[in-house]
């Protein structure tokens, strides 16, 4: 049985408490938050869980095996660092830190302490995203040419980070997972429409190996909630829509053919679109947060490194985010990663 402590009981923390108490071989023993009302709410739902306003009580408890950090982004590095120093395994919500060097420090510390450090890149545990990766690896889509994602809504608004740092870690981690690589270059733009403190809209163009171009659109200022990714291959194309209740994936048997057309004096190429069927595969449903939590617990129990969302993956995402932010501040100038 893995006994866990949860630091942060705001928007996402209660979900971690629910999930870790549902899966086998794990139990939330204590949770911490500065808000007394949140702790009372947790205590009402889970009377057996100890609550505290001092997160250090979790770290100093020798009975706690692992810590899940769901606190504000600015605290991720410090809380993860202290948890590792106290010999705890760590699952930290995205992003792992605000600086790539801090991510590497945490990675090194986890290796030295022989503890697992995992980042909450929840979408790499999403069954639809896993199916996209299967399509890519099998070659069914052919050579990947480009992809784009849209993650928009009217709110919810945050004040600790901008829309880029709030939303884009999901899409960057997804594309890194799909293409087994980090991007090499990024150019981006963003604007502060609602306040002068944080960008609430951003567009980022990323270049991945193999000349794969990716565009990411994130926004807190949009009339419609959208969670969608399109991947275009030279054989087939696929769309993933996380909000589609009928089925999150549409596989399009569409492509473009280059055919030779000869005349008396010269030959030329003609581009022809080939239209095929649209398939909605049955991929089943499993709650990604539960899959992620089970993966974390299994890694601890089986002494297996959490390759799918380890500190190195977290570092790559933060490095890309920092380059994207620099590009915004430079008016869209390309930034090497």
C-alpha positions as CSV (number, residue, x, y, z in Angstrom):
1,X,0.0,0.0,0.0
2,X,1.4,3.4,-1.1
3,X,0.4,6.1,1.4
4,X,0.2,9.6,-0.2
5,X,0.1,13.2,0.9
6,X,-1.6,15.8,-1.3
7,X,-0.3,19.4,-1.3
8,X,-3.0,21.7,-2.7
9,X,-6.7,21.1,-2.4
10,X,-8.0,23.8,-4.8
11,X,-9.3,23.1,-8.3
12,X,-7.4,19.9,-9.1
13,X,-6.3,18.5,-5.7
14,X,-9.7,17.0,-4.7
15,X,-9.6,15.0,-8.0
16,X,-6.3,13.5,-7.0
17,X,-7.7,12.6,-3.6
18,X,-10.7,10.9,-5.2
19,X,-8.6,8.9,-7.7
20,X,-5.8,7.7,-5.4
21,X,-8.4,6.5,-2.9
22,X,-10.2,4.5,-5.7
23,X,-7.3,2.7,-7.2
24,X,-5.8,-0.5,-5.6
25,X,-2.6,-0.2,-3.5
26,X,-2.8,3.5,-2.7
27,X,-4.4,5.6,0.0
28,X,-4.4,9.3,0.7
29,X,-3.4,9.7,4.3
30,X,-3.1,13.5,4.6
31,X,-3.7,16.7,2.6
32,X,-2.5,20.2,3.0
33,X,-3.9,23.6,1.9
34,X,-3.8,27.2,3.3
35,X,-7.6,27.6,2.9
36,X,-9.4,26.3,6.0
37,X,-12.7,26.0,4.1
38,X,-11.2,23.7,1.5
39,X,-9.8,21.5,4.2
40,X,-13.2,21.3,5.9
41,X,-14.8,20.3,2.6
42,X,-12.2,17.5,2.2
43,X,-12.8,16.4,5.8
44,X,-16.5,16.2,5.1
45,X,-16.0,14.0,2.1
46,X,-13.1,11.9,3.5
47,X,-13.3,11.8,7.4
48,X,-10.3,9.4,7.6
49,X,-7.9,11.8,5.9
50,X,-5.9,14.1,8.1
51,X,-5.8,17.7,7.1
52,X,-3.3,20.4,7.8
53,X,-2.4,24.0,6.8
54,X,1.3,23.2,7.0
55,X,2.6,21.1,4.1
56,X,5.8,20.3,6.0
57,X,3.8,18.0,8.2
58,X,3.4,15.8,5.1
59,X,7.0,15.9,4.3
60,X,8.2,15.0,7.8
61,X,5.8,12.1,8.2
62,X,7.9,8.9,7.7
63,X,4.7,6.9,6.9
64,X,4.1,8.9,3.7
65,X,5.7,7.2,0.7
66,X,4.8,9.7,-2.0
67,X,3.6,13.3,-2.5
68,X,1.2,14.7,-5.1
69,X,1.7,18.4,-5.7
70,X,-1.4,20.3,-7.0
71,X,-0.5,23.8,-5.7
72,X,0.1,27.0,-7.7
73,X,2.7,26.8,-10.5
74,X,5.1,29.1,-8.7
75,X,5.4,26.6,-5.8
76,X,6.1,23.5,-7.9
77,X,9.9,23.6,-7.8
78,X,10.2,24.4,-4.1
79,X,7.6,21.8,-3.0
80,X,9.1,19.1,-5.3
81,X,12.6,19.9,-4.1
82,X,11.6,19.6,-0.4
83,X,9.6,16.4,-1.0
84,X,12.6,14.8,-2.7
85,X,14.9,16.0,0.1
86,X,12.6,14.1,2.6
87,X,12.8,10.9,0.6
88,X,9.4,11.0,-1.0
89,X,8.4,10.0,-4.5
90,X,6.7,12.9,-6.3
91,X,3.9,13.4,-8.8
92,X,3.9,17.2,-9.6
93,X,1.2,18.9,-11.7
94,X,2.3,20.5,-14.9
95,X,4.5,22.5,-15.5
96,X,7.2,21.0,-13.4
97,X,8.8,24.4,-12.8
98,X,9.0,27.9,-14.3
99,X,12.7,27.5,-15.4
100,X,14.3,24.6,-17.3
101,X,17.4,24.7,-15.0
102,X,15.1,24.1,-12.0
103,X,13.7,21.0,-13.8
104,X,17.1,19.6,-14.3
105,X,18.0,20.2,-10.6
106,X,14.9,18.2,-9.6
107,X,15.8,15.5,-12.1
108,X,19.3,15.2,-10.7
109,X,18.0,15.2,-7.1
110,X,15.5,12.4,-7.8
111,X,18.2,10.3,-9.3
112,X,20.5,10.9,-6.3
113,X,17.7,10.1,-3.9
114,X,16.6,7.1,-5.9
115,X,13.1,8.4,-6.0
116,X,10.7,8.7,-8.8
117,X,9.7,12.2,-10.0
118,X,6.7,12.3,-12.4
119,X,4.9,15.2,-14.1
120,X,1.2,15.4,-14.4
121,X,1.1,15.4,-18.2
122,X,-2.3,13.8,-18.1
123,X,-3.0,13.7,-21.8
124,X,-0.3,11.2,-22.5
125,X,-2.5,8.9,-20.6
126,X,-5.6,9.7,-22.6
127,X,-6.8,6.7,-24.7
128,X,-7.5,8.9,-27.7
129,X,-4.0,10.4,-27.7
130,X,-2.5,6.9,-27.3
131,X,-4.5,5.8,-30.4
132,X,-3.1,8.8,-32.3
133,X,0.4,7.6,-31.5
134,X,-0.4,4.1,-32.6
135,X,-1.6,5.5,-36.0
136,X,1.7,7.4,-36.4
137,X,4.0,4.5,-35.3
138,X,2.2,2.0,-37.5
139,X,2.6,4.2,-40.6
140,X,-1.2,4.2,-41.3
141,X,-1.1,8.0,-41.7
142,X,2.0,7.9,-43.8
143,X,4.6,10.6,-43.4
144,X,3.4,13.3,-41.0
145,X,3.3,16.6,-42.7
146,X,1.9,19.0,-40.1
147,X,-0.5,19.2,-37.1
148,X,-2.4,21.8,-35.2
149,X,-4.2,22.0,-31.9
150,X,-6.8,24.3,-30.4
151,X,-7.4,24.7,-26.7
152,X,-9.8,27.5,-26.0
153,X,-12.7,28.6,-23.8
154,X,-14.1,31.7,-22.1
155,X,-12.0,31.3,-19.0
156,X,-11.3,30.0,-16.5
157,X,-8.9,32.8,-15.8
158,X,-5.7,32.5,-13.7
159,X,-3.6,35.1,-12.1
160,X,-0.4,33.2,-11.4
161,X,0.5,32.3,-15.0
162,X,-0.7,33.4,-18.5
163,X,-2.8,31.3,-20.9
164,X,0.3,29.9,-22.6
165,X,1.7,28.5,-19.3
166,X,-1.8,27.4,-18.2
167,X,-2.9,25.6,-21.4
168,X,0.0,24.9,-23.8
169,X,1.8,22.4,-21.5
170,X,-0.9,20.0,-22.4
171,X,-0.4,20.3,-26.2
172,X,3.4,20.5,-26.1
173,X,3.5,17.3,-24.0
174,X,1.1,15.6,-26.4
175,X,3.1,16.5,-29.5
176,X,6.4,15.5,-27.8
177,X,4.7,12.2,-27.0
178,X,3.3,11.7,-30.5
179,X,6.6,12.5,-32.3
180,X,9.0,11.1,-29.7
181,X,10.9,14.3,-29.7
182,X,11.0,17.9,-28.6
183,X,10.7,20.8,-31.1
184,X,13.9,22.5,-32.4
185,X,12.5,26.0,-33.0
186,X,9.4,28.0,-32.1
187,X,7.9,31.4,-33.1
188,X,4.9,32.7,-31.4
189,X,2.7,35.7,-30.6
190,X,0.3,36.6,-27.9
191,X,-1.8,39.5,-26.5
192,X,-3.0,40.8,-23.2
193,X,-6.6,41.8,-24.0
194,X,-8.3,41.3,-20.5
195,X,-5.5,42.7,-18.3
196,X,-2.0,44.1,-18.8
197,X,-0.6,41.4,-16.5
198,X,-0.9,38.2,-18.5
199,X,-1.3,37.1,-22.1
200,X,-4.8,35.6,-22.4
201,X,-4.4,34.5,-26.1
202,X,-1.4,33.0,-27.8
203,X,-0.5,31.3,-31.1
204,X,2.7,29.2,-31.3
205,X,4.3,27.5,-34.3
206,X,6.7,24.7,-33.5
207,X,9.1,22.8,-35.8
208,X,9.7,19.2,-35.0
209,X,12.3,16.9,-36.6
210,X,11.3,15.6,-40.1
211,X,10.0,19.0,-41.1
212,X,6.8,18.5,-39.1
213,X,5.2,21.9,-38.5
214,X,2.9,22.3,-35.5
215,X,0.6,25.2,-34.6
216,X,-0.9,25.6,-31.1
217,X,-3.7,28.0,-30.3
218,X,-4.6,28.7,-26.7
219,X,-7.1,31.2,-25.3
220,X,-9.1,32.2,-22.3
221,X,-11.1,34.6,-24.5
222,X,-13.1,32.5,-26.9
223,X,-16.9,31.9,-27.3
224,X,-16.5,28.1,-27.5
225,X,-14.7,25.5,-25.5
226,X,-12.5,23.5,-27.9
227,X,-10.1,20.7,-27.2
228,X,-9.0,19.5,-30.6
229,X,-6.0,18.2,-32.5
230,X,-5.6,17.5,-36.2
231,X,-2.7,15.5,-37.7
232,X,-2.2,15.4,-41.5
233,X,-0.2,12.6,-43.1
234,X,0.4,11.9,-46.8
235,X,-1.8,8.8,-46.6
236,X,-4.5,9.6,-44.1
237,X,-5.5,12.4,-41.7
238,X,-7.0,12.2,-38.2
239,X,-8.8,14.5,-35.9
240,X,-9.1,14.1,-32.1
241,X,-11.8,16.0,-30.3
242,X,-11.8,15.5,-26.6
243,X,-15.3,16.9,-26.2
244,X,-17.0,14.6,-28.8
245,X,-19.4,12.3,-27.0
246,X,-19.9,10.1,-30.0
247,X,-16.2,9.3,-30.4
248,X,-13.1,11.4,-29.9
249,X,-11.4,10.3,-33.1
250,X,-12.2,10.7,-36.8
251,X,-9.8,8.9,-39.2
252,X,-10.1,10.4,-42.7
253,X,-9.0,8.3,-45.6
254,X,-8.0,11.4,-47.6
255,X,-4.7,12.3,-49.3
256,X,-3.3,14.2,-52.2
257,X,-1.8,12.4,-55.2
258,X,0.7,13.9,-57.6
259,X,0.0,12.5,-61.1
260,X,1.9,13.2,-64.3
261,X,-0.1,14.7,-67.2
262,X,1.7,14.7,-70.5
263,X,1.1,17.1,-73.4
264,X,2.8,17.2,-76.9
265,X,5.7,19.4,-75.8
266,X,6.1,19.0,-72.1
267,X,4.8,17.2,-69.0
268,X,3.5,18.7,-65.8
269,X,2.3,17.4,-62.5
270,X,-1.3,17.7,-61.4
271,X,-2.4,17.5,-57.7
272,X,-5.5,15.5,-57.2
273,X,-7.3,15.1,-53.9
274,X,-8.5,11.6,-53.1
275,X,-11.6,11.3,-50.9
276,X,-12.2,8.1,-48.9
277,X,-14.3,7.0,-46.0
278,X,-14.4,8.5,-42.5
279,X,-13.9,6.0,-39.6
280,X,-14.9,6.5,-36.0
281,X,-12.9,3.8,-34.1
282,X,-14.1,2.4,-30.8
283,X,-11.3,3.2,-28.4
284,X,-13.1,2.6,-25.2
285,X,-13.0,5.0,-22.2
286,X,-10.8,5.1,-19.1
287,X,-10.4,8.2,-17.0
288,X,-6.9,9.6,-17.8
289,X,-6.3,10.8,-14.3
290,X,-7.0,7.3,-13.0
291,X,-4.7,5.8,-15.6
292,X,-2.0,8.3,-14.6
293,X,-2.4,7.7,-10.9
294,X,-2.2,3.9,-11.4
295,X,0.9,4.3,-13.6
296,X,2.6,6.3,-10.8
297,X,1.7,3.8,-8.1
298,X,2.8,0.9,-10.3
299,X,6.1,2.5,-11.0
300,X,6.8,2.8,-7.3
301,X,5.6,-0.7,-6.5
302,X,7.6,-2.3,-9.3
303,X,10.6,0.0,-9.1
304,X,10.1,1.1,-12.7
305,X,11.1,4.5,-14.0
306,X,8.1,6.6,-15.2
307,X,9.3,7.0,-18.7
308,X,6.0,8.3,-20.2
309,X,6.0,11.5,-18.0
310,X,9.3,11.7,-16.2
311,X,11.4,14.8,-15.2
312,X,13.2,14.8,-18.6
313,X,9.8,15.1,-20.3
314,X,8.9,17.9,-17.9
315,X,12.1,19.7,-18.6
316,X,11.5,19.5,-22.4
317,X,8.0,21.0,-22.0
318,X,9.3,23.9,-19.8
319,X,12.2,24.6,-22.1
320,X,9.7,24.9,-25.0
321,X,7.4,27.1,-23.0
322,X,10.3,29.4,-22.1
323,X,11.4,29.7,-25.7
324,X,7.7,30.4,-26.7
325,X,7.4,33.1,-24.1
326,X,10.7,34.7,-25.3
327,X,9.4,34.7,-28.8
328,X,6.2,36.5,-27.7
329,X,8.2,39.1,-25.9
330,X,10.3,39.6,-29.1
331,X,7.3,40.2,-31.3
332,X,7.3,36.7,-32.8
333,X,11.0,36.3,-33.6
334,X,12.0,32.6,-33.9
335,X,13.6,31.1,-30.9
336,X,15.8,28.0,-31.0
337,X,15.1,25.4,-28.3
